[in-house]
Protein backbone atom coordinates (compact mmCIF):
# COMPACT_ATOMS: atom_id res chain seq x y z
CA UNK A 1 0.00 0.00 0.00
CA UNK A 2 2.74 2.48 0.96
CA UNK A 3 4.78 1.68 -2.15
CA UNK A 4 1.77 2.64 -4.29
CA UNK A 5 1.51 5.98 -2.47
CA UNK A 6 5.27 6.56 -2.86
CA UNK A 7 5.00 5.92 -6.61
CA UNK A 8 2.10 8.38 -6.95
CA UNK A 9 3.95 11.04 -4.96
CA UNK A 10 7.14 10.64 -7.01
CA UNK A 11 5.13 10.86 -10.26
CA UNK A 12 3.44 14.06 -9.02
CA UNK A 13 6.82 15.55 -8.06
CA UNK A 14 8.26 14.76 -11.48
CA UNK A 15 5.25 16.35 -13.19
CA UNK A 16 5.53 19.44 -10.95
CA UNK A 17 9.24 19.77 -11.74
CA UNK A 18 8.54 19.58 -15.49
CA UNK A 19 5.88 22.29 -15.16
CA UNK A 20 8.20 24.54 -13.13
CA UNK A 21 11.00 24.33 -15.68
CA UNK A 22 8.67 25.35 -18.50
CA UNK A 23 7.18 28.36 -16.66
CA UNK A 24 6.43 31.29 -19.00
CA UNK A 25 5.07 34.59 -17.61
CA UNK A 26 2.03 36.09 -19.29
CA UNK A 27 1.44 39.66 -20.52
CA UNK A 28 4.02 42.16 -19.19
CA UNK A 29 5.15 40.03 -16.26
CA UNK A 30 8.79 39.27 -15.51
CA UNK A 31 10.17 36.36 -13.44
CA UNK A 32 13.11 37.52 -11.30
CA UNK A 33 15.56 35.84 -8.91
CA UNK A 34 16.68 38.20 -6.16
CA UNK A 35 20.44 38.48 -5.69
CA UNK A 36 21.54 37.60 -2.14
CA UNK A 37 22.48 40.53 0.09
CA UNK A 38 26.17 40.73 0.99
CA UNK A 39 26.73 39.99 4.67
CA UNK A 40 30.47 40.76 4.61
CA UNK A 41 32.38 43.81 3.45
CA UNK A 42 35.42 43.54 1.18
CA UNK A 43 37.60 43.76 4.30
CA UNK A 44 35.85 40.76 5.88
CA UNK A 45 33.69 42.63 8.41
CA UNK A 46 30.39 40.85 9.02
CA UNK A 47 27.39 43.17 8.76
CA UNK A 48 24.84 42.40 11.50
CA UNK A 49 21.24 42.13 10.34
CA UNK A 50 22.18 42.15 6.64
CA UNK A 51 20.66 38.71 6.10
CA UNK A 52 17.26 40.06 7.20
CA UNK A 53 17.13 42.59 4.35
CA UNK A 54 15.69 41.74 0.96
CA UNK A 55 18.01 42.28 -1.98
CA UNK A 56 17.12 45.18 -4.23
CA UNK A 57 18.86 43.64 -7.23
CA UNK A 58 17.73 40.68 -9.26
CA UNK A 59 18.36 38.70 -12.43
CA UNK A 60 15.60 38.25 -15.01
CA UNK A 61 14.81 34.56 -15.48
CA UNK A 62 11.85 34.74 -17.89
CA UNK A 63 9.89 37.46 -19.70
CA UNK A 64 6.30 37.53 -20.93
CA UNK A 65 5.40 38.54 -24.51
CA UNK A 66 4.38 42.10 -23.56
CA UNK A 67 1.19 43.94 -22.69
CA UNK A 68 -1.67 43.70 -25.15
CA UNK A 69 -2.47 47.17 -26.51
CA UNK A 70 -5.94 48.45 -27.51
CA UNK A 71 -5.14 48.08 -31.22
CA UNK A 72 -4.34 44.35 -30.75
CA UNK A 73 -0.54 44.58 -30.90
CA UNK A 74 1.79 43.82 -28.00
CA UNK A 75 4.17 46.36 -26.51
CA UNK A 76 7.87 45.50 -26.61
CA UNK A 77 9.46 44.48 -23.31
CA UNK A 78 12.33 46.63 -22.01
CA UNK A 79 14.04 43.77 -20.17
CA UNK A 80 15.37 40.45 -21.43
CA UNK A 81 16.44 37.18 -19.84
CA UNK A 82 19.76 37.63 -18.03
CA UNK A 83 19.39 41.39 -17.36
CA UNK A 84 20.32 42.64 -13.88
CA UNK A 85 17.48 44.83 -12.60
CA UNK A 86 16.73 47.12 -9.66
CA UNK A 87 13.65 45.98 -7.74
CA UNK A 88 11.34 47.82 -5.34
CA UNK A 89 11.68 46.97 -1.65
CA UNK A 90 8.13 45.63 -1.52
CA UNK A 91 5.97 44.07 -4.20
CA UNK A 92 6.09 41.19 -6.59
CA UNK A 93 4.45 37.81 -6.16
CA UNK A 94 6.67 35.25 -4.43
CA UNK A 95 6.59 31.82 -6.06
CA UNK A 96 8.70 28.71 -5.61
CA UNK A 97 10.02 26.91 -8.70
CA UNK A 98 12.31 23.89 -8.49
CA UNK A 99 12.83 24.65 -4.78
CA UNK A 100 14.10 28.18 -5.51
CA UNK A 101 12.32 31.35 -4.42
CA UNK A 102 11.50 33.61 -7.36
CA UNK A 103 9.38 36.74 -7.78
CA UNK A 104 6.91 37.73 -10.46
CA UNK A 105 6.78 41.48 -11.20
CA UNK A 106 4.94 43.57 -13.76
CA UNK A 107 7.45 45.28 -16.03
CA UNK A 108 6.33 48.74 -14.88
CA UNK A 109 7.16 47.79 -11.24
CA UNK A 110 10.83 47.18 -12.08
CA UNK A 111 12.75 50.38 -11.28
CA UNK A 112 15.61 50.05 -13.76
CA UNK A 113 18.26 47.79 -15.23
CA UNK A 114 22.05 47.74 -14.89
CA UNK A 115 24.43 47.76 -17.84
Helices and strands as residue ranges (DSSP letters): H 2-21, E 29-34, G 50-52, E 57-63, E 84-86, E 93-97, E 100-106, G 107-109, E 112-114
